[in-house]
Amino acid sequence: MSVSHSLARRIARGFILGFAALGVCLVIGATSSLAWAQPADDSILLRFSRTMGFRPQEWMNERSDYSFTVDADGHYEYQAFYSPDAEEGLKLSGDLPFPVEEFESRIAKLGIDEIPAPDPNEPQIADAPECHISRPGNGADWQRTVFPNTPYAKGLHALVGEIVMGIQEAPDEVIAELMKSEPAGMEPRWFDSADDLQDLLGEAAQEWIESIDFDKQKVGVVRWQGSGQDDMFAFRSGQGDDAEIKIAVTRGLTRDLRQHGRIYVVPKDIPVSVVNRKPPRFGR
């Protein structure tokens, strides 16, 4: 009899643990679904999130992984998922620097609304780099996922940088002209006139140079050679009088010799500093 009672207790305990585990799974699944299946809101013009895939937290930065939202009033919210300098990630908010109509026009030029609907039969790669785009004003179900290296994602990433950070990066064809020059190190060289920049980049970059307002902007040029893991990106921290643009520099650990180039167009009235960061390492 005691054996029978013991067996019954084990079976009952197994059912209880099973139901508890099922409940945990359901809660986790519901939470995960809520992360992206946000309620439709016609006041939201665009939601955009960018993640470079699964990796240690230290490999993330203020511009690699973030979310960005713009509403119909032209107000934006930006949050980086990780920042070495901010415990809860970099958070910035404000109003578009141009009319909402221009924002919609620039989105249209990028072809965002023309991204085809996903094929449900395509295999899904877990934790891969990807960008999520949703347009609640186009309907509750309008959501797209693209890789970060696609023209749509690269165009949106550049637009977000311009809006939130006040930073513009030169297009690929201008960087190609820069790469023809000799390496000069990882310290930015600053230009505040079109003529000096033209001398460096040549006639091929003339149209882009003419788009810069040198009364309000200056151009930082960096051309160097070094490890293939060398990295550099620019971001803004703080708001209002506390705003500062930081150029984060990471020197790689590999011994391969690669060519690198960056060009940043930034406001003249915001101070700029260079921040050196240690390269992240696995297993530490």
ZAGUNU-849254 format. One record per residue: x, y, z of N, C-alpha, C in turn; residue in one letter; residue number from 1. Coordinates in nm, 2 decimals, decimal comma. Example, Ala and Ser with C-alpha at 12.3 -4.5 7.8 and 13.67 -1.06 7.14 Angstrom:
% residues 2
NODE   n_px   n_py   n_pz  ca_px  ca_py  ca_pz   c_px   c_py   c_pz code pos
NODE   1,32  -0,57   0,78   1,23  -0,45   0,78   1,32  -0,33   0,78    A   1
NODE   1,28  -0,22   0,71   1,37  -0,11   0,71   1,29   0,00   0,79    S   2
This chain:
% residues 284
NODE   n_px   n_py   n_pz  ca_px  ca_py  ca_pz   c_px   c_py   c_pz code pos
NODE   0,08  -0,12   0,00   0,00   0,00   0,00   0,09   0,12   0,00    M   1
NODE   0,19   0,12   0,08   0,28   0,24   0,09   0,35   0,27  -0,04    S   2
NODE   0,38   0,16  -0,11   0,44   0,18  -0,25   0,35   0,24  -0,34    V   3
NODE   0,22   0,20  -0,33   0,12   0,25  -0,42   0,10   0,40  -0,39    S   4
NODE   0,09   0,44  -0,26   0,07   0,58  -0,23   0,19   0,66  -0,27    H   5
NODE   0,31   0,60  -0,26   0,43   0,68  -0,30   0,43   0,70  -0,45    S   6
NODE   0,39   0,60  -0,53   0,38   0,61  -0,67   0,28   0,72  -0,71    L   7
NODE   0,16   0,72  -0,64   0,06   0,81  -0,67   0,11   0,96  -0,65    A   8
NODE   0,19   0,97  -0,54   0,24   1,10  -0,50   0,34   1,15  -0,61    R   9
NODE   0,42   1,06  -0,66   0,52   1,09  -0,77   0,44   1,13  -0,89    R  10
NODE   0,34   1,06  -0,93   0,26   1,09  -1,05   0,20   1,23  -1,04    I  11
NODE   0,14   1,25  -0,92   0,07   1,38  -0,90   0,17   1,50  -0,90    A  12
NODE   0,29   1,47  -0,84   0,39   1,58  -0,84   0,44   1,60  -0,99    R  13
NODE   0,45   1,50  -1,07   0,49   1,51  -1,21   0,39   1,60  -1,29    G  14
NODE   0,26   1,57  -1,26   0,16   1,65  -1,33   0,17   1,80  -1,29    F  15
NODE   0,19   1,83  -1,16   0,20   1,96  -1,11   0,32   2,04  -1,17    I  16
NODE   0,43   1,97  -1,17   0,55   2,03  -1,23   0,53   2,05  -1,38    L  17
NODE   0,47   1,96  -1,45   0,44   1,97  -1,59   0,36   2,09  -1,62    G  18
NODE   0,25   2,11  -1,55   0,16   2,22  -1,57   0,23   2,35  -1,53    F  19
NODE   0,32   2,35  -1,43   0,39   2,47  -1,40   0,49   2,51  -1,51    A  20
NODE   0,56   2,41  -1,56   0,65   2,44  -1,67   0,58   2,49  -1,80    A  21
NODE   0,46   2,44  -1,82   0,38   2,48  -1,93   0,34   2,63  -1,91    L  22
NODE   0,30   2,66  -1,79   0,26   2,80  -1,76   0,38   2,90  -1,78    G  23
NODE   0,50   2,86  -1,74   0,62   2,94  -1,76   0,64   2,96  -1,91    V  24
NODE   0,63   2,86  -1,99   0,65   2,87  -2,14   0,55   2,96  -2,20    C  25
NODE   0,42   2,95  -2,15   0,32   3,03  -2,21   0,34   3,18  -2,18    L  26
NODE   0,39   3,21  -2,05   0,42   3,35  -2,02   0,53   3,40  -2,10    V  27
NODE   0,64   3,32  -2,12   0,75   3,36  -2,20   0,71   3,39  -2,34    I  28
NODE   0,63   3,29  -2,39   0,59   3,31  -2,53   0,50   3,43  -2,55    G  29
NODE   0,41   3,46  -2,45   0,33   3,58  -2,46   0,41   3,71  -2,46    A  30
NODE   0,51   3,71  -2,36   0,60   3,82  -2,35   0,68   3,85  -2,48    T  31
NODE   0,73   3,74  -2,54   0,80   3,75  -2,66   0,72   3,81  -2,77    S  32
NODE   0,59   3,76  -2,78   0,50   3,81  -2,89   0,47   3,95  -2,87    S  33
NODE   0,45   4,00  -2,74   0,42   4,13  -2,72   0,53   4,23  -2,76    L  34
NODE   0,65   4,18  -2,76   0,77   4,26  -2,79   0,75   4,32  -2,93    A  35
NODE   0,70   4,24  -3,02   0,69   4,29  -3,16   0,54   4,32  -3,20    W  36
NODE   0,45   4,24  -3,15   0,31   4,25  -3,19   0,25   4,36  -3,10    A  37
NODE   0,30   4,49  -3,12   0,24   4,60  -3,05   0,11   4,64  -3,11    Q  38
NODE   0,02   4,70  -3,03  -0,11   4,74  -3,08  -0,10   4,84  -3,19    P  39
NODE  -0,19   4,83  -3,29  -0,19   4,93  -3,40  -0,21   5,07  -3,34    A  40
NODE  -0,14   5,16  -3,39  -0,15   5,30  -3,35  -0,13   5,39  -3,47    D  41
NODE  -0,24   5,45  -3,52  -0,24   5,53  -3,64  -0,15   5,65  -3,63    D  42
NODE  -0,12   5,69  -3,50  -0,04   5,81  -3,48   0,11   5,78  -3,50    S  43
NODE   0,15   5,65  -3,51   0,29   5,62  -3,53   0,31   5,61  -3,68    I  44
NODE   0,41   5,69  -3,73   0,44   5,68  -3,87   0,54   5,57  -3,90    L  45
NODE   0,63   5,54  -3,81   0,74   5,44  -3,84   0,79   5,39  -3,71    L  46
NODE   0,81   5,26  -3,70   0,89   5,19  -3,60   1,00   5,12  -3,67    R  47
NODE   1,12   5,14  -3,62   1,24   5,08  -3,68   1,33   5,03  -3,57    F  48
NODE   1,37   4,90  -3,57   1,47   4,85  -3,48   1,58   4,78  -3,55    S  49
NODE   1,70   4,79  -3,50   1,82   4,73  -3,57   1,89   4,65  -3,46    R  50
NODE   1,92   4,53  -3,50   2,01   4,44  -3,41   2,10   4,37  -3,50    T  51
NODE   2,23   4,36  -3,46   2,33   4,29  -3,53   2,35   4,15  -3,49    M  52
NODE   2,25   4,09  -3,43   2,25   3,95  -3,40   2,31   3,91  -3,27    G  53
NODE   2,30   3,78  -3,24   2,35   3,73  -3,11   2,50   3,75  -3,09    F  54
NODE   2,54   3,81  -2,98   2,68   3,82  -2,95   2,69   3,87  -2,81    R  55
NODE   2,81   3,87  -2,75   2,83   3,92  -2,61   2,78   4,07  -2,61    P  56
NODE   2,73   4,11  -2,49   2,68   4,25  -2,47   2,79   4,35  -2,51    Q  57
NODE   2,91   4,32  -2,48   3,02   4,42  -2,50   3,04   4,45  -2,65    E  58
NODE   2,99   4,36  -2,73   3,00   4,39  -2,88   2,90   4,48  -2,93    W  59
NODE   2,80   4,52  -2,85   2,70   4,61  -2,89   2,74   4,75  -2,86    M  60
NODE   2,68   4,85  -2,93   2,72   4,99  -2,90   2,60   5,08  -2,92    N  61
NODE   2,62   5,21  -2,91   2,50   5,30  -2,92   2,44   5,31  -3,06    E  62
NODE   2,51   5,26  -3,16   2,46   5,27  -3,29   2,44   5,14  -3,36    R  63
NODE   2,48   5,03  -3,29   2,46   4,90  -3,36   2,33   4,84  -3,34    S  64
NODE   2,27   4,85  -3,22   2,14   4,79  -3,18   2,06   4,89  -3,11    D  65
NODE   1,94   4,93  -3,17   1,86   5,03  -3,12   1,71   5,02  -3,17    Y  66
NODE   1,63   5,10  -3,11   1,49   5,11  -3,16   1,46   5,26  -3,18    S  67
NODE   1,38   5,29  -3,28   1,35   5,43  -3,32   1,20   5,44  -3,36    F  68
NODE   1,13   5,54  -3,31   0,99   5,55  -3,34   0,96   5,70  -3,37    T  69
NODE   0,88   5,72  -3,47   0,84   5,86  -3,50   0,69   5,86  -3,51    V  70
NODE   0,62   5,97  -3,45   0,48   5,98  -3,45   0,43   6,09  -3,55    D  71
NODE   0,30   6,10  -3,57   0,25   6,19  -3,67   0,28   6,34  -3,63    A  72
NODE   0,31   6,37  -3,51   0,34   6,50  -3,47   0,49   6,54  -3,49    D  73
NODE   0,56   6,44  -3,54   0,70   6,46  -3,57   0,79   6,44  -3,45    G  74
NODE   0,74   6,38  -3,34   0,82   6,35  -3,22   0,89   6,21  -3,24    H  75
NODE   1,02   6,20  -3,20   1,08   6,07  -3,21   1,13   6,03  -3,07    Y  76
NODE   1,15   5,90  -3,06   1,21   5,83  -2,94   1,31   5,73  -2,99    E  77
NODE   1,43   5,74  -2,93   1,54   5,66  -2,97   1,60   5,59  -2,84    Y  78
NODE   1,62   5,46  -2,85   1,69   5,39  -2,74   1,78   5,29  -2,79    Q  79
NODE   1,91   5,30  -2,75   2,01   5,20  -2,78   1,99   5,09  -2,68    A  80
NODE   2,01   4,96  -2,72   1,99   4,85  -2,63   2,10   4,83  -2,53    F  81
NODE   2,22   4,90  -2,57   2,33   4,89  -2,48   2,42   5,01  -2,50    Y  82
NODE   2,48   5,06  -2,40   2,58   5,17  -2,40   2,68   5,15  -2,29    S  83
NODE   2,81   5,15  -2,32   2,91   5,14  -2,21   2,90   5,26  -2,12    P  84
NODE   2,84   5,37  -2,16   2,84   5,49  -2,08   2,71   5,52  -2,01    D  85
NODE   2,61   5,43  -2,04   2,47   5,46  -1,98   2,42   5,32  -1,93    A  86
NODE   2,38   5,31  -1,81   2,34   5,18  -1,75   2,22   5,12  -1,82    E  87
NODE   2,12   5,20  -1,86   2,00   5,15  -1,93   2,00   5,17  -2,08    E  88
NODE   2,12   5,19  -2,13   2,13   5,22  -2,28   2,10   5,37  -2,31    G  89
NODE   2,16   5,41  -2,41   2,14   5,55  -2,45   2,00   5,58  -2,49    L  90
NODE   1,94   5,69  -2,43   1,80   5,73  -2,46   1,80   5,87  -2,51    K  91
NODE   1,74   5,90  -2,62   1,73   6,03  -2,68   1,59   6,05  -2,73    L  92
NODE   1,54   6,17  -2,72   1,41   6,20  -2,78   1,41   6,35  -2,83    S  93
NODE   1,31   6,38  -2,91   1,30   6,52  -2,97   1,21   6,52  -3,08    G  94
NODE   1,22   6,63  -3,16   1,13   6,65  -3,27   1,21   6,65  -3,40    D  95
NODE   1,15   6,60  -3,51   1,22   6,60  -3,64   1,28   6,73  -3,67    L  96
NODE   1,40   6,74  -3,73   1,46   6,86  -3,77   1,40   6,92  -3,90    P  97
NODE   1,30   6,85  -3,95   1,23   6,90  -4,08   1,09   6,86  -4,07    F  98
NODE   1,00   6,92  -4,15   0,86   6,89  -4,15   0,83   6,74  -4,16    P  99
NODE   0,72   6,69  -4,11   0,67   6,55  -4,11   0,66   6,51  -4,26    V 100
NODE   0,61   6,61  -4,34   0,59   6,57  -4,49   0,72   6,54  -4,55    E 101
NODE   0,83   6,61  -4,51   0,96   6,57  -4,57   1,01   6,44  -4,52    E 102
NODE   0,98   6,40  -4,40   1,01   6,27  -4,34   0,94   6,16  -4,43    F 103
NODE   0,81   6,18  -4,45   0,74   6,08  -4,53   0,79   6,08  -4,67    E 104
NODE   0,83   6,19  -4,73   0,89   6,19  -4,86   1,02   6,12  -4,87    S 105
NODE   1,10   6,13  -4,76   1,23   6,06  -4,76   1,21   5,91  -4,74    R 106
NODE   1,11   5,88  -4,66   1,08   5,73  -4,65   1,04   5,67  -4,78    I 107
NODE   0,96   5,75  -4,85   0,91   5,70  -4,98   1,03   5,69  -5,08    A 108
NODE   1,12   5,78  -5,08   1,24   5,77  -5,17   1,32   5,65  -5,14    K 109
NODE   1,32   5,61  -5,01   1,40   5,49  -4,98   1,33   5,36  -5,02    L 110
NODE   1,20   5,37  -5,06   1,13   5,26  -5,11   1,08   5,17  -5,00    G 111
NODE   1,07   5,22  -4,88   1,03   5,14  -4,76   0,89   5,07  -4,78    I 112
NODE   0,79   5,15  -4,83   0,66   5,10  -4,85   0,65   4,99  -4,96    D 113
NODE   0,75   4,98  -5,04   0,75   4,89  -5,15   0,82   4,76  -5,12    E 114
NODE   0,87   4,74  -4,99   0,93   4,61  -4,96   0,83   4,50  -4,96    I 115
NODE   0,86   4,40  -5,04   0,75   4,29  -5,05   0,72   4,22  -4,92    P 116
NODE   0,60   4,17  -4,91   0,56   4,10  -4,79   0,65   3,97  -4,78    A 117
NODE   0,68   3,93  -4,66   0,77   3,81  -4,64   0,70   3,68  -4,69    P 118
NODE   0,79   3,60  -4,74   0,74   3,46  -4,78   0,73   3,37  -4,66    D 119
NODE   0,62   3,32  -4,62   0,61   3,24  -4,50   0,68   3,11  -4,51    P 120
NODE   0,72   3,07  -4,63   0,80   2,95  -4,65   0,95   2,96  -4,64    N 121
NODE   0,99   3,09  -4,63   1,14   3,11  -4,62   1,19   3,06  -4,48    E 122
NODE   1,30   3,00  -4,48   1,36   2,95  -4,35   1,39   3,07  -4,26    P 123
NODE   1,37   3,06  -4,13   1,40   3,17  -4,04   1,54   3,13  -3,97    Q 124
NODE   1,63   3,23  -3,96   1,75   3,21  -3,90   1,75   3,28  -3,76    I 125
NODE   1,76   3,20  -3,66   1,75   3,26  -3,52   1,88   3,34  -3,49    A 126
NODE   1,85   3,46  -3,43   1,96   3,55  -3,37   2,05   3,60  -3,48    D 127
NODE   2,00   3,61  -3,61   2,08   3,67  -3,72   2,06   3,82  -3,72    A 128
NODE   2,16   3,89  -3,77   2,14   4,04  -3,79   2,01   4,07  -3,87    P 129
NODE   1,93   4,17  -3,82   1,81   4,20  -3,89   1,76   4,33  -3,85    E 130
NODE   1,67   4,39  -3,93   1,61   4,52  -3,90   1,46   4,50  -3,91    C 131
NODE   1,38   4,54  -3,81   1,24   4,53  -3,82   1,18   4,67  -3,85    H 132
NODE   1,09   4,67  -3,95   1,02   4,80  -3,99   0,87   4,77  -3,98    I 133
NODE   0,80   4,87  -3,91   0,66   4,86  -3,91   0,60   5,00  -3,94    S 134
NODE   0,48   5,00  -4,00   0,42   5,12  -4,04   0,27   5,11  -3,99    R 135
NODE   0,24   5,13  -3,86   0,11   5,12  -3,81   0,00   5,20  -3,89    P 136
NODE   0,04   5,31  -3,94  -0,05   5,39  -4,02  -0,09   5,33  -4,15    G 137
NODE  -0,02   5,23  -4,20  -0,05   5,15  -4,32  -0,13   5,03  -4,29    N 138
NODE  -0,16   5,01  -4,16  -0,24   4,89  -4,12  -0,17   4,81  -4,02    G 139
NODE  -0,24   4,75  -3,93  -0,19   4,68  -3,82  -0,09   4,57  -3,86    A 140
NODE  -0,11   4,51  -3,98  -0,03   4,40  -4,02   0,10   4,43  -4,10    D 141
NODE   0,12   4,57  -4,13   0,23   4,60  -4,21   0,36   4,60  -4,13    W 142
NODE   0,43   4,49  -4,14   0,56   4,47  -4,08   0,66   4,40  -4,18    Q 143
NODE   0,78   4,44  -4,18   0,88   4,38  -4,26   1,01   4,36  -4,19    R 144
NODE   1,08   4,26  -4,23   1,21   4,23  -4,17   1,31   4,22  -4,28    T 145
NODE   1,42   4,30  -4,27   1,53   4,30  -4,37   1,66   4,29  -4,31    V 146
NODE   1,76   4,25  -4,38   1,90   4,24  -4,33   1,96   4,38  -4,33    F 147
NODE   2,05   4,41  -4,23   2,11   4,54  -4,22   2,19   4,59  -4,34    P 148
NODE   2,23   4,50  -4,42   2,32   4,54  -4,53   2,23   4,57  -4,66    N 149
NODE   2,10   4,56  -4,65   2,02   4,59  -4,77   2,00   4,74  -4,78    T 150
NODE   1,98   4,79  -4,90   1,96   4,94  -4,92   1,86   5,00  -4,83    P 151
NODE   1,74   4,93  -4,81   1,64   4,98  -4,73   1,69   5,01  -4,59    Y 152
NODE   1,76   4,91  -4,53   1,81   4,92  -4,39   1,92   5,02  -4,38    A 153
NODE   2,01   5,02  -4,48   2,12   5,12  -4,47   2,07   5,26  -4,49    K 154
NODE   1,97   5,28  -4,57   1,91   5,41  -4,59   1,84   5,46  -4,46    G 155
NODE   1,77   5,37  -4,40   1,70   5,41  -4,28   1,80   5,44  -4,16    L 156
NODE   1,90   5,35  -4,16   2,00   5,37  -4,05   2,07   5,51  -4,07    H 157
NODE   2,10   5,55  -4,19   2,16   5,68  -4,21   2,06   5,79  -4,18    A 158
NODE   1,94   5,77  -4,21   1,83   5,87  -4,18   1,82   5,89  -4,03    L 159
NODE   1,82   5,78  -3,96   1,81   5,78  -3,81   1,93   5,86  -3,75    V 160
NODE   2,04   5,83  -3,80   2,16   5,90  -3,76   2,16   6,05  -3,78    G 161
NODE   2,10   6,09  -3,89   2,09   6,23  -3,92   1,99   6,30  -3,83    E 162
NODE   1,87   6,23  -3,80   1,77   6,29  -3,72   1,81   6,29  -3,57    I 163
NODE   1,85   6,18  -3,52   1,87   6,16  -3,38   2,01   6,22  -3,34    V 164
NODE   2,11   6,18  -3,41   2,25   6,22  -3,37   2,29   6,35  -3,43    M 165
NODE   2,22   6,40  -3,53   2,27   6,52  -3,60   2,40   6,50  -3,68    G 166
NODE   2,42   6,37  -3,72   2,54   6,33  -3,79   2,50   6,27  -3,92    I 167
NODE   2,57   6,32  -4,02   2,55   6,26  -4,16   2,68   6,19  -4,19    Q 168
NODE   2,67   6,07  -4,26   2,79   6,00  -4,31   2,79   6,01  -4,46    E 169
NODE   2,91   6,02  -4,51   2,93   6,03  -4,66   2,88   5,90  -4,73    A 170
NODE   2,82   5,91  -4,85   2,78   5,79  -4,92   2,90   5,71  -4,97    P 171
NODE   2,88   5,58  -5,01   2,98   5,49  -5,04   3,07   5,55  -5,15    D 172
NODE   3,01   5,62  -5,25   3,09   5,66  -5,36   3,19   5,77  -5,32    E 173
NODE   3,16   5,85  -5,22   3,25   5,95  -5,16   3,36   5,88  -5,08    V 174
NODE   3,32   5,78  -5,00   3,42   5,71  -4,93   3,52   5,64  -5,02    I 175
NODE   3,48   5,60  -5,14   3,57   5,54  -5,24   3,67   5,64  -5,28    A 176
NODE   3,63   5,76  -5,30   3,73   5,87  -5,33   3,83   5,89  -5,22    E 177
NODE   3,78   5,89  -5,10   3,87   5,91  -4,98   3,97   5,80  -4,98    L 178
NODE   3,94   5,67  -5,01   4,03   5,56  -5,00   4,14   5,57  -5,10    M 179
NODE   4,14   5,66  -5,19   4,25   5,68  -5,29   4,36   5,76  -5,23    K 180
NODE   4,33   5,83  -5,11   4,43   5,91  -5,05   4,52   5,83  -4,95    S 181
NODE   4,62   5,89  -4,91   4,72   5,82  -4,82   4,66   5,81  -4,67    E 182
NODE   4,68   5,70  -4,60   4,64   5,69  -4,46   4,70   5,80  -4,38    P 183
NODE   4,63   5,85  -4,28   4,68   5,96  -4,20   4,65   5,94  -4,05    A 184
NODE   4,61   5,82  -4,01   4,58   5,79  -3,87   4,44   5,79  -3,84    G 185
NODE   4,41   5,76  -3,71   4,27   5,75  -3,67   4,21   5,87  -3,60    M 186
NODE   4,29   5,98  -3,60   4,25   6,11  -3,55   4,18   6,18  -3,66    E 187
NODE   4,05   6,23  -3,64   3,98   6,30  -3,74   4,05   6,43  -3,79    P 188
NODE   4,05   6,46  -3,91   4,09   6,59  -3,97   3,97   6,67  -4,00    R 189
NODE   3,96   6,79  -3,95   3,83   6,87  -3,97   3,85   6,97  -4,08    W 190
NODE   3,74   6,98  -4,16   3,73   7,07  -4,27   3,61   7,16  -4,25    F 191
NODE   3,63   7,29  -4,27   3,52   7,39  -4,26   3,50   7,47  -4,38    D 192
NODE   3,56   7,42  -4,49   3,54   7,49  -4,62   3,53   7,39  -4,73    S 193
NODE   3,45   7,42  -4,83   3,43   7,33  -4,95   3,56   7,31  -5,03    A 194
NODE   3,64   7,42  -5,04   3,76   7,41  -5,13   3,86   7,31  -5,07    D 195
NODE   3,88   7,32  -4,94   3,98   7,23  -4,88   3,93   7,08  -4,89    D 196
NODE   3,81   7,06  -4,88   3,75   6,92  -4,89   3,76   6,87  -5,03    L 197
NODE   3,73   6,97  -5,12   3,74   6,93  -5,27   3,88   6,89  -5,31    Q 198
NODE   3,98   6,96  -5,25   4,12   6,92  -5,28   4,15   6,78  -5,24    D 199
NODE   4,09   6,73  -5,13   4,12   6,60  -5,08   4,04   6,49  -5,16    L 200
NODE   3,91   6,52  -5,19   3,82   6,42  -5,24   3,81   6,42  -5,39    L 201
NODE   3,84   6,54  -5,45   3,84   6,55  -5,60   3,70   6,58  -5,65    G 202
NODE   3,69   6,60  -5,78   3,57   6,64  -5,85   3,45   6,54  -5,84    E 203
NODE   3,48   6,42  -5,82   3,38   6,31  -5,81   3,29   6,34  -5,69    A 204
NODE   3,34   6,40  -5,59   3,26   6,43  -5,47   3,20   6,57  -5,46    A 205
NODE   3,21   6,64  -5,58   3,17   6,78  -5,58   3,02   6,80  -5,54    Q 206
NODE   2,93   6,72  -5,60   2,79   6,73  -5,58   2,75   6,71  -5,43    E 207
NODE   2,82   6,61  -5,37   2,79   6,58  -5,23   2,85   6,69  -5,14    W 208
NODE   2,96   6,75  -5,17   3,02   6,86  -5,10   2,93   6,98  -5,10    I 209
NODE   2,87   7,00  -5,22   2,78   7,12  -5,23   2,66   7,11  -5,15    E 210
NODE   2,62   6,99  -5,10   2,50   6,97  -5,02   2,53   7,01  -4,87    S 211
NODE   2,66   7,03  -4,84   2,70   7,06  -4,70   2,69   7,21  -4,67    I 212
NODE   2,62   7,25  -4,56   2,61   7,39  -4,52   2,73   7,42  -4,43    D 213
NODE   2,84   7,47  -4,48   2,96   7,49  -4,40   2,94   7,61  -4,30    F 214
NODE   2,84   7,69  -4,31   2,81   7,79  -4,21   2,76   7,72  -4,08    D 215
NODE   2,70   7,60  -4,09   2,65   7,54  -3,97   2,71   7,40  -3,94    K 216
NODE   2,78   7,35  -4,04   2,84   7,22  -4,03   2,99   7,21  -4,05    Q 217
NODE   3,05   7,11  -4,00   3,19   7,08  -4,03   3,21   6,94  -4,06    K 218
NODE   3,32   6,90  -4,13   3,33   6,77  -4,18   3,46   6,70  -4,12    V 219
NODE   3,44   6,59  -4,06   3,55   6,51  -4,00   3,59   6,40  -4,09    G 220
NODE   3,72   6,39  -4,13   3,76   6,29  -4,23   3,87   6,20  -4,16    V 221
NODE   3,85   6,07  -4,16   3,94   5,98  -4,10   3,98   5,87  -4,21    V 222
NODE   4,11   5,86  -4,23   4,16   5,76  -4,33   4,28   5,69  -4,27    R 223
NODE   4,27   5,56  -4,24   4,37   5,49  -4,18   4,38   5,35  -4,23    W 224
NODE   4,49   5,28  -4,19   4,51   5,14  -4,22   4,54   5,07  -4,08    Q 225
NODE   4,49   4,95  -4,07   4,51   4,88  -3,94   4,44   4,75  -3,94    G 226
NODE   4,42   4,69  -3,82   4,35   4,56  -3,81   4,22   4,56  -3,87    S 227
NODE   4,18   4,44  -3,92   4,05   4,43  -3,98   3,94   4,44  -3,88    G 228
NODE   3,97   4,43  -3,75   3,87   4,45  -3,64   3,86   4,60  -3,60    Q 229
NODE   3,95   4,68  -3,65   3,93   4,83  -3,62   3,79   4,87  -3,64    D 230
NODE   3,74   4,95  -3,56   3,60   5,00  -3,57   3,60   5,15  -3,53    D 231
NODE   3,50   5,22  -3,59   3,48   5,36  -3,56   3,34   5,40  -3,59    M 232
NODE   3,27   5,47  -3,50   3,14   5,52  -3,53   3,11   5,64  -3,44    F 233
NODE   3,02   5,72  -3,49   2,99   5,85  -3,42   2,85   5,85  -3,37    A 234
NODE   2,83   5,90  -3,25   2,70   5,91  -3,19   2,69   6,04  -3,10    F 235
NODE   2,57   6,07  -3,06   2,55   6,19  -2,98   2,51   6,14  -2,84    R 236
NODE   2,56   6,20  -2,74   2,51   6,18  -2,60   2,47   6,31  -2,54    S 237
NODE   2,37   6,30  -2,45   2,31   6,42  -2,39   2,22   6,50  -2,49    G 238
NODE   2,15   6,59  -2,43   2,06   6,67  -2,51   2,07   6,82  -2,46    Q 239
NODE   2,02   6,91  -2,55   2,03   7,05  -2,52   2,17   7,10  -2,50    G 240
NODE   2,19   7,18  -2,39   2,32   7,23  -2,36   2,43   7,12  -2,33    D 241
NODE   2,38   7,00  -2,29   2,47   6,89  -2,25   2,50   6,80  -2,37    D 242
NODE   2,45   6,84  -2,49   2,48   6,75  -2,61   2,62   6,75  -2,64    A 243
NODE   2,67   6,63  -2,68   2,81   6,62  -2,72   2,81   6,50  -2,83    E 244
NODE   2,89   6,52  -2,93   2,91   6,42  -3,03   3,04   6,34  -2,99    I 245
NODE   3,04   6,21  -2,99   3,15   6,13  -2,96   3,19   6,04  -3,08    K 246
NODE   3,31   6,04  -3,11   3,36   5,94  -3,21   3,43   5,83  -3,14    I 247
NODE   3,37   5,71  -3,14   3,42   5,60  -3,06   3,52   5,52  -3,15    A 248
NODE   3,64   5,50  -3,10   3,74   5,43  -3,17   3,78   5,30  -3,10    V 249
NODE   3,78   5,19  -3,17   3,82   5,06  -3,12   3,93   5,00  -3,21    T 250
NODE   4,04   4,98  -3,15   4,16   4,91  -3,22   4,14   4,76  -3,21    R 251
NODE   4,15   4,70  -3,33   4,13   4,55  -3,33   4,25   4,48  -3,28    G 252
NODE   4,23   4,35  -3,26   4,34   4,26  -3,21   4,40   4,18  -3,32    L 253
NODE   4,34   4,17  -3,43   4,40   4,08  -3,54   4,51   4,16  -3,61    T 254
NODE   4,60   4,08  -3,67   4,72   4,14  -3,73   4,71   4,16  -3,88    R 255
NODE   4,59   4,13  -3,94   4,57   4,16  -4,08   4,56   4,31  -4,10    D 256
NODE   4,62   4,35  -4,22   4,62   4,49  -4,25   4,51   4,53  -4,35    L 257
NODE   4,42   4,62  -4,30   4,31   4,66  -4,38   4,30   4,81  -4,40    R 258
NODE   4,24   4,85  -4,50   4,22   5,00  -4,53   4,08   5,04  -4,48    Q 259
NODE   4,08   5,16  -4,41   3,96   5,21  -4,35   3,94   5,36  -4,38    H 260
NODE   3,81   5,40  -4,39   3,78   5,54  -4,41   3,65   5,58  -4,36    G 261
NODE   3,63   5,69  -4,29   3,51   5,75  -4,24   3,50   5,90  -4,27    R 262
NODE   3,38   5,94  -4,30   3,36   6,09  -4,31   3,23   6,12  -4,24    I 263
NODE   3,24   6,21  -4,14   3,12   6,25  -4,06   3,10   6,40  -4,08    Y 264
NODE   2,97   6,44  -4,11   2,93   6,58  -4,11   2,85   6,61  -3,99    V 265
NODE   2,90   6,70  -3,91   2,84   6,73  -3,77   2,81   6,88  -3,76    V 266
NODE   2,72   6,91  -3,67   2,69   7,05  -3,64   2,82   7,12  -3,58    P 267
NODE   2,84   7,25  -3,61   2,95   7,32  -3,56   2,93   7,36  -3,41    K 268
NODE   2,81   7,37  -3,37   2,78   7,42  -3,24   2,77   7,31  -3,13    D 269
NODE   2,81   7,19  -3,17   2,81   7,08  -3,07   2,95   7,03  -3,05    I 270
NODE   3,01   7,03  -2,93   3,15   6,98  -2,91   3,16   6,84  -2,95    P 271
NODE   3,28   6,81  -3,00   3,31   6,67  -3,05   3,44   6,62  -2,98    V 272
NODE   3,43   6,49  -2,93   3,54   6,43  -2,87   3,56   6,29  -2,92    S 273
NODE   3,69   6,24  -2,91   3,72   6,10  -2,95   3,73   6,02  -2,83    V 274
NODE   3,66   5,90  -2,83   3,65   5,81  -2,72   3,72   5,68  -2,76    V 275
NODE   3,82   5,64  -2,69   3,89   5,51  -2,71   3,83   5,40  -2,63    N 276
NODE   3,79   5,29  -2,69   3,73   5,18  -2,62   3,81   5,06  -2,65    R 277
NODE   3,82   4,97  -2,54   3,89   4,85  -2,56   3,81   4,75  -2,64    K 278
NODE   3,88   4,67  -2,72   3,81   4,57  -2,80   3,75   4,46  -2,71    P 279
NODE   3,62   4,42  -2,74   3,56   4,32  -2,66   3,63   4,18  -2,69    P 280
NODE   3,63   4,09  -2,59   3,69   3,96  -2,61   3,59   3,86  -2,56    R 281
NODE   3,58   3,74  -2,63   3,49   3,64  -2,58   3,56   3,57  -2,45    F 282
NODE   3,47   3,52  -2,37   3,52   3,44  -2,26   3,57   3,53  -2,14    G 283
NODE   3,54   3,66  -2,14   3,60   3,74  -2,03   3,48   3,80  -1,96    R 284
